[in-house]
Amino acid sequence: MLNPLDENGKAKTDPLNPDEKLRSRSRMGMVIMYNFIYDDGNVWDDGNIYDPKSGNEYSGTMTLTSENSLDLRGYVGIPIFGRTSTWSRKLD
């Protein structure tokens, strides 16, 4: 997380979570991807992605495209109605 603190210097929380009990939890260390099942090759499917910026949860697929790169696709309904972002491993 690039900026873990809010404008007051406090840890960012999850105020948009639909579950009121989870709104005060810290975003730092939060699990945002879960329930993925290994499919075949370098693909994991049937997972869930939580977006703390919006409070929304999406279905998801992950594809390992190289040793240091992962394509994460979040969608509603079917994968065609979604968006893919590429995550890269930070190399020193």
HELIX and SHEET records of a PDB file:
HELIX    1   1 GLU A   20  LEU A   22  5                                   3    
SHEET    1   A 3 MET A  33  TYR A  34  0                                        
SHEET    2   A 3 VAL A  43  ASP A  51 -1                                        
SHEET    3   A 3 ILE A  37  ASP A  40 -1                                        
SHEET    1   B 5 MET A  33  TYR A  34  0                                        
SHEET    2   B 5 VAL A  43  ASP A  51 -1                                        
SHEET    3   B 5 ASN A  56  SER A  66 -1                                        
SHEET    4   B 5 SER A  69  TYR A  75 -1                                        
SHEET    5   B 5 GLY A  82  SER A  88 -1                                        
END                                                                             
